[in-house]
């Protein structure tokens, strides 16, 4: 899907289903841009593990572009 592979500038939220962490990372990394990303989880260890695998310029945990 274009909206998932391209980074849309504007107030847009895309929600995608996945079955495993590995699949989530694969989906997150399936872009030519990788400017920024966010991981939302109650598990801090999981968040750190996943953001270490995401190829993005910046990656937030439980927020996106904080003020």
PDB file as gemmi writes it, atoms N, CA and C in Angstrom:
CRYST1    1.000    1.000    1.000  90.00  90.00  90.00 P 1                      
ATOM      1  N   UNK A   1       0.826  -1.181   0.000  1.00  0.00           N  
ATOM      2  CA  UNK A   1       0.000   0.000   0.000  1.00  0.00           C  
ATOM      3  C   UNK A   1       0.875   1.249   0.000  1.00  0.00           C  
ATOM      4  N   UNK A   2       0.541   2.193  -0.810  1.00  0.00           N  
ATOM      5  CA  UNK A   2       1.317   3.422  -0.941  1.00  0.00           C  
ATOM      6  C   UNK A   2       1.422   4.157   0.387  1.00  0.00           C  
ATOM      7  N   UNK A   3       0.351   4.276   1.121  1.00  0.00           N  
ATOM      8  CA  UNK A   3       0.373   5.041   2.371  1.00  0.00           C  
ATOM      9  C   UNK A   3       1.289   4.405   3.412  1.00  0.00           C  
ATOM     10  N   UNK A   4       1.524   3.116   3.305  1.00  0.00           N  
ATOM     11  CA  UNK A   4       2.412   2.429   4.235  1.00  0.00           C  
ATOM     12  C   UNK A   4       3.871   2.566   3.794  1.00  0.00           C  
ATOM     13  N   UNK A   5       4.145   2.504   2.502  1.00  0.00           N  
ATOM     14  CA  UNK A   5       5.521   2.537   1.995  1.00  0.00           C  
ATOM     15  C   UNK A   5       6.078   3.948   1.865  1.00  0.00           C  
ATOM     16  N   UNK A   6       5.224   4.947   1.674  1.00  0.00           N  
ATOM     17  CA  UNK A   6       5.681   6.320   1.518  1.00  0.00           C  
ATOM     18  C   UNK A   6       5.344   7.115   2.772  1.00  0.00           C  
ATOM     19  N   UNK A   7       6.211   8.050   3.107  1.00  0.00           N  
ATOM     20  CA  UNK A   7       5.965   8.874   4.279  1.00  0.00           C  
ATOM     21  C   UNK A   7       5.098  10.057   3.876  1.00  0.00           C  
ATOM     22  N   UNK A   8       3.877  10.045   4.336  1.00  0.00           N  
ATOM     23  CA  UNK A   8       2.904  11.082   4.015  1.00  0.00           C  
ATOM     24  C   UNK A   8       3.084  12.214   5.028  1.00  0.00           C  
ATOM     25  N   UNK A   9       3.277  13.429   4.544  1.00  0.00           N  
ATOM     26  CA  UNK A   9       3.436  14.564   5.448  1.00  0.00           C  
ATOM     27  C   UNK A   9       2.074  15.172   5.740  1.00  0.00           C  
ATOM     28  N   UNK A  10       1.730  15.224   7.000  1.00  0.00           N  
ATOM     29  CA  UNK A  10       0.442  15.744   7.414  1.00  0.00           C  
ATOM     30  C   UNK A  10      -0.061  14.954   8.605  1.00  0.00           C  
ATOM     31  N   UNK A  11      -1.202  15.309   9.110  1.00  0.00           N  
ATOM     32  CA  UNK A  11      -1.765  14.604  10.266  1.00  0.00           C  
ATOM     33  C   UNK A  11      -2.401  13.281   9.834  1.00  0.00           C  
ATOM     34  N   UNK A  12      -1.553  12.268   9.649  1.00  0.00           N  
ATOM     35  CA  UNK A  12      -2.018  10.969   9.145  1.00  0.00           C  
ATOM     36  C   UNK A  12      -1.534   9.874  10.092  1.00  0.00           C  
ATOM     37  N   UNK A  13      -2.403   8.952  10.414  1.00  0.00           N  
ATOM     38  CA  UNK A  13      -2.043   7.779  11.199  1.00  0.00           C  
ATOM     39  C   UNK A  13      -2.387   6.546  10.389  1.00  0.00           C  
ATOM     40  N   UNK A  14      -1.406   5.673  10.222  1.00  0.00           N  
ATOM     41  CA  UNK A  14      -1.630   4.411   9.524  1.00  0.00           C  
ATOM     42  C   UNK A  14      -1.505   3.293  10.547  1.00  0.00           C  
ATOM     43  N   UNK A  15      -2.485   2.427  10.603  1.00  0.00           N  
ATOM     44  CA  UNK A  15      -2.473   1.289  11.511  1.00  0.00           C  
ATOM     45  C   UNK A  15      -2.464   0.028  10.668  1.00  0.00           C  
ATOM     46  N   UNK A  16      -1.483  -0.838  10.915  1.00  0.00           N  
ATOM     47  CA  UNK A  16      -1.364  -2.090  10.167  1.00  0.00           C  
ATOM     48  C   UNK A  16      -1.314  -3.260  11.134  1.00  0.00           C  
ATOM     49  N   UNK A  17      -1.915  -4.358  10.747  1.00  0.00           N  
ATOM     50  CA  UNK A  17      -1.871  -5.566  11.559  1.00  0.00           C  
ATOM     51  C   UNK A  17      -0.590  -6.338  11.257  1.00  0.00           C  
ATOM     52  N   UNK A  18      -0.069  -7.008  12.277  1.00  0.00           N  
ATOM     53  CA  UNK A  18       1.083  -7.891  12.105  1.00  0.00           C  
ATOM     54  C   UNK A  18       0.967  -8.998  13.139  1.00  0.00           C  
ATOM     55  N   UNK A  19       1.686 -10.094  12.904  1.00  0.00           N  
ATOM     56  CA  UNK A  19       1.592 -11.247  13.794  1.00  0.00           C  
ATOM     57  C   UNK A  19       2.785 -11.392  14.735  1.00  0.00           C  
ATOM     58  N   UNK A  20       3.965 -10.951  14.295  1.00  0.00           N  
ATOM     59  CA  UNK A  20       5.178 -11.119  15.095  1.00  0.00           C  
ATOM     60  C   UNK A  20       5.975  -9.818  15.099  1.00  0.00           C  
ATOM     61  N   UNK A  21       6.893  -9.699  16.043  1.00  0.00           N  
ATOM     62  CA  UNK A  21       7.797  -8.546  16.058  1.00  0.00           C  
ATOM     63  C   UNK A  21       8.591  -8.477  14.762  1.00  0.00           C  
ATOM     64  N   UNK A  22       9.042  -9.619  14.306  1.00  0.00           N  
ATOM     65  CA  UNK A  22       9.838  -9.666  13.081  1.00  0.00           C  
ATOM     66  C   UNK A  22       9.050  -9.110  11.899  1.00  0.00           C  
ATOM     67  N   UNK A  23       7.776  -9.467  11.803  1.00  0.00           N  
ATOM     68  CA  UNK A  23       6.933  -8.956  10.725  1.00  0.00           C  
ATOM     69  C   UNK A  23       6.735  -7.441  10.866  1.00  0.00           C  
ATOM     70  N   UNK A  24       6.562  -6.970  12.087  1.00  0.00           N  
ATOM     71  CA  UNK A  24       6.390  -5.530  12.318  1.00  0.00           C  
ATOM     72  C   UNK A  24       7.633  -4.763  11.875  1.00  0.00           C  
ATOM     73  N   UNK A  25       8.809  -5.273  12.207  1.00  0.00           N  
ATOM     74  CA  UNK A  25      10.061  -4.627  11.807  1.00  0.00           C  
ATOM     75  C   UNK A  25      10.209  -4.658  10.290  1.00  0.00           C  
ATOM     76  N   UNK A  26       9.883  -5.786   9.690  1.00  0.00           N  
ATOM     77  CA  UNK A  26       9.949  -5.895   8.228  1.00  0.00           C  
ATOM     78  C   UNK A  26       9.040  -4.868   7.554  1.00  0.00           C  
ATOM     79  N   UNK A  27       7.825  -4.726   8.053  1.00  0.00           N  
ATOM     80  CA  UNK A  27       6.901  -3.732   7.503  1.00  0.00           C  
ATOM     81  C   UNK A  27       7.433  -2.307   7.702  1.00  0.00           C  
ATOM     82  N   UNK A  28       7.978  -2.034   8.884  1.00  0.00           N  
ATOM     83  CA  UNK A  28       8.495  -0.700   9.173  1.00  0.00           C  
ATOM     84  C   UNK A  28       9.686  -0.344   8.282  1.00  0.00           C  
ATOM     85  N   UNK A  29      10.493  -1.341   7.960  1.00  0.00           N  
ATOM     86  CA  UNK A  29      11.690  -1.095   7.155  1.00  0.00           C  
ATOM     87  C   UNK A  29      11.435  -1.163   5.650  1.00  0.00           C  
ATOM     88  N   UNK A  30      10.227  -1.461   5.233  1.00  0.00           N  
ATOM     89  CA  UNK A  30       9.901  -1.587   3.809  1.00  0.00           C  
ATOM     90  C   UNK A  30       9.546  -0.223   3.212  1.00  0.00           C  
ATOM     91  N   UNK A  31      10.522   0.681   3.241  1.00  0.00           N  
ATOM     92  CA  UNK A  31      10.339   2.027   2.702  1.00  0.00           C  
ATOM     93  C   UNK A  31      11.675   2.530   2.180  1.00  0.00           C  
ATOM     94  N   UNK A  32      11.640   3.444   1.248  1.00  0.00           N  
ATOM     95  CA  UNK A  32      12.865   4.054   0.742  1.00  0.00           C  
ATOM     96  C   UNK A  32      13.262   5.281   1.550  1.00  0.00           C  
ATOM     97  N   UNK A  33      12.421   5.703   2.493  1.00  0.00           N  
ATOM     98  CA  UNK A  33      12.639   6.957   3.185  1.00  0.00           C  
ATOM     99  C   UNK A  33      13.167   6.762   4.608  1.00  0.00           C  
ATOM    100  N   UNK A  34      12.368   6.244   5.503  1.00  0.00           N  
ATOM    101  CA  UNK A  34      12.801   5.970   6.866  1.00  0.00           C  
ATOM    102  C   UNK A  34      13.179   7.201   7.667  1.00  0.00           C  
ATOM    103  N   UNK A  35      12.403   8.264   7.532  1.00  0.00           N  
ATOM    104  CA  UNK A  35      12.719   9.489   8.266  1.00  0.00           C  
ATOM    105  C   UNK A  35      12.445   9.343   9.757  1.00  0.00           C  
ATOM    106  N   UNK A  36      11.296   8.787  10.114  1.00  0.00           N  
ATOM    107  CA  UNK A  36      10.951   8.655  11.521  1.00  0.00           C  
ATOM    108  C   UNK A  36       9.935   7.558  11.735  1.00  0.00           C  
ATOM    109  N   UNK A  37       9.877   7.082  12.970  1.00  0.00           N  
ATOM    110  CA  UNK A  37       8.913   6.036  13.308  1.00  0.00           C  
ATOM    111  C   UNK A  37       8.608   6.070  14.792  1.00  0.00           C  
ATOM    112  N   UNK A  38       7.643   5.283  15.186  1.00  0.00           N  
ATOM    113  CA  UNK A  38       7.267   5.202  16.593  1.00  0.00           C  
ATOM    114  C   UNK A  38       6.838   3.779  16.924  1.00  0.00           C  
ATOM    115  N   UNK A  39       7.157   3.375  18.137  1.00  0.00           N  
ATOM    116  CA  UNK A  39       6.764   2.063  18.649  1.00  0.00           C  
ATOM    117  C   UNK A  39       5.916   2.308  19.886  1.00  0.00           C  
ATOM    118  N   UNK A  40       4.725   1.721  19.893  1.00  0.00           N  
ATOM    119  CA  UNK A  40       3.821   1.857  21.031  1.00  0.00           C  
ATOM    120  C   UNK A  40       3.667   0.499  21.701  1.00  0.00           C  
ATOM    121  N   UNK A  41       4.073   0.405  22.969  1.00  0.00           N  
ATOM    122  CA  UNK A  41       3.977  -0.832  23.730  1.00  0.00           C  
ATOM    123  C   UNK A  41       4.111  -0.519  25.218  1.00  0.00           C  
ATOM    124  N   UNK A  42       3.572  -1.379  26.050  1.00  0.00           N  
ATOM    125  CA  UNK A  42       3.725  -1.246  27.492  1.00  0.00           C  
ATOM    126  C   UNK A  42       5.013  -1.911  27.976  1.00  0.00           C  
ATOM    127  N   UNK A  43       5.708  -2.607  27.068  1.00  0.00           N  
ATOM    128  CA  UNK A  43       6.902  -3.362  27.419  1.00  0.00           C  
ATOM    129  C   UNK A  43       8.149  -2.608  26.948  1.00  0.00           C  
ATOM    130  N   UNK A  44       8.863  -1.980  27.880  1.00  0.00           N  
ATOM    131  CA  UNK A  44      10.035  -1.184  27.549  1.00  0.00           C  
ATOM    132  C   UNK A  44      11.156  -1.992  26.907  1.00  0.00           C  
ATOM    133  N   UNK A  45      11.354  -3.209  27.351  1.00  0.00           N  
ATOM    134  CA  UNK A  45      12.379  -4.070  26.765  1.00  0.00           C  
ATOM    135  C   UNK A  45      12.055  -4.374  25.314  1.00  0.00           C  
ATOM    136  N   UNK A  46      10.803  -4.666  25.043  1.00  0.00           N  
ATOM    137  CA  UNK A  46      10.371  -4.930  23.667  1.00  0.00           C  
ATOM    138  C   UNK A  46      10.550  -3.674  22.810  1.00  0.00           C  
ATOM    139  N   UNK A  47      10.162  -2.516  23.326  1.00  0.00           N  
ATOM    140  CA  UNK A  47      10.293  -1.275  22.566  1.00  0.00           C  
ATOM    141  C   UNK A  47      11.740  -1.043  22.163  1.00  0.00           C  
ATOM    142  N   UNK A  48      12.674  -1.192  23.090  1.00  0.00           N  
ATOM    143  CA  UNK A  48      14.096  -0.991  22.801  1.00  0.00           C  
ATOM    144  C   UNK A  48      14.578  -1.995  21.760  1.00  0.00           C  
ATOM    145  N   UNK A  49      14.189  -3.237  21.912  1.00  0.00           N  
ATOM    146  CA  UNK A  49      14.596  -4.285  20.969  1.00  0.00           C  
ATOM    147  C   UNK A  49      14.100  -3.971  19.558  1.00  0.00           C  
ATOM    148  N   UNK A  50      12.849  -3.520  19.447  1.00  0.00           N  
ATOM    149  CA  UNK A  50      12.264  -3.244  18.134  1.00  0.00           C  
ATOM    150  C   UNK A  50      12.875  -1.989  17.515  1.00  0.00           C  
ATOM    151  N   UNK A  51      13.039  -0.912  18.278  1.00  0.00           N  
ATOM    152  CA  UNK A  51      13.596   0.305  17.669  1.00  0.00           C  
ATOM    153  C   UNK A  51      15.049   0.112  17.251  1.00  0.00           C  
ATOM    154  N   UNK A  52      15.752  -0.797  17.906  1.00  0.00           N  
ATOM    155  CA  UNK A  52      17.122  -1.098  17.485  1.00  0.00           C  
ATOM    156  C   UNK A  52      17.158  -1.750  16.101  1.00  0.00           C  
ATOM    157  N   UNK A  53      16.057  -2.359  15.682  1.00  0.00           N  
ATOM    158  CA  UNK A  53      15.984  -3.035  14.385  1.00  0.00           C  
ATOM    159  C   UNK A  53      15.384  -2.155  13.283  1.00  0.00           C  
ATOM    160  N   UNK A  54      14.706  -1.079  13.671  1.00  0.00           N  
ATOM    161  CA  UNK A  54      14.054  -0.213  12.678  1.00  0.00           C  
ATOM    162  C   UNK A  54      15.083   0.758  12.103  1.00  0.00           C  
ATOM    163  N   UNK A  55      15.122   0.800  10.767  1.00  0.00           N  
ATOM    164  CA  UNK A  55      16.043   1.713  10.069  1.00  0.00           C  
ATOM    165  C   UNK A  55      15.315   3.042   9.826  1.00  0.00           C  
ATOM    166  N   UNK A  56      15.494   3.971  10.756  1.00  0.00           N  
ATOM    167  CA  UNK A  56      14.844   5.282  10.646  1.00  0.00           C  
ATOM    168  C   UNK A  56      15.777   6.333  11.223  1.00  0.00           C  
ATOM    169  N   UNK A  57      15.611   7.552  10.753  1.00  0.00           N  
ATOM    170  CA  UNK A  57      16.419   8.649  11.265  1.00  0.00           C  
ATOM    171  C   UNK A  57      16.190   8.888  12.746  1.00  0.00           C  
ATOM    172  N   UNK A  58      14.950   8.739  13.173  1.00  0.00           N  
ATOM    173  CA  UNK A  58      14.592   8.885  14.589  1.00  0.00           C  
ATOM    174  C   UNK A  58      13.410   7.958  14.860  1.00  0.00           C  
ATOM    175  N   UNK A  59      13.371   7.425  16.071  1.00  0.00           N  
ATOM    176  CA  UNK A  59      12.270   6.534  16.439  1.00  0.00           C  
ATOM    177  C   UNK A  59      11.880   6.831  17.883  1.00  0.00           C  
ATOM    178  N   UNK A  60      10.608   7.072  18.105  1.00  0.00           N  
ATOM    179  CA  UNK A  60      10.100   7.398  19.432  1.00  0.00           C  
ATOM    180  C   UNK A  60       9.433   6.177  20.053  1.00  0.00           C  
ATOM    181  N   UNK A  61       9.351   6.196  21.387  1.00  0.00           N  
ATOM    182  CA  UNK A  61       8.650   5.146  22.116  1.00  0.00           C  
ATOM    183  C   UNK A  61       7.418   5.775  22.768  1.00  0.00           C  
ATOM    184  N   UNK A  62       6.257   5.222  22.453  1.00  0.00           N  
ATOM    185  CA  UNK A  62       4.967   5.626  23.023  1.00  0.00           C  
ATOM    186  C   UNK A  62       4.608   7.094  22.798  1.00  0.00           C  
ATOM    187  N   UNK A  63       5.139   7.682  21.749  1.00  0.00           N  
ATOM    188  CA  UNK A  63       4.764   9.026  21.343  1.00  0.00           C  
ATOM    189  C   UNK A  63       5.262   9.243  19.917  1.00  0.00           C  
ATOM    190  N   UNK A  64       4.890  10.343  19.348  1.00  0.00           N  
ATOM    191  CA  UNK A  64       5.370  10.680  18.013  1.00  0.00           C  
ATOM    192  C   UNK A  64       5.571  12.176  17.931  1.00  0.00           C  
ATOM    193  N   UNK A  65       6.769  12.595  17.667  1.00  0.00           N  
ATOM    194  CA  UNK A  65       7.130  13.992  17.531  1.00  0.00           C  
ATOM    195  C   UNK A  65       6.710  14.820  18.749  1.00  0.00           C  
ATOM    196  N   UNK A  66       7.256  14.511  19.910  1.00  0.00           N  
ATOM    197  CA  UNK A  66       6.874  15.271  21.108  1.00  0.00           C  
ATOM    198  C   UNK A  66       7.256  16.736  20.999  1.00  0.00           C  
ATOM    199  N   UNK A  67       6.488  17.583  21.634  1.00  0.00           N  
ATOM    200  CA  UNK A  67       6.732  19.037  21.571  1.00  0.00           C  
ATOM    201  C   UNK A  67       7.929  19.439  22.370  1.00  0.00           C  
TER     202      UNK A  67                                                      
END                                                                             
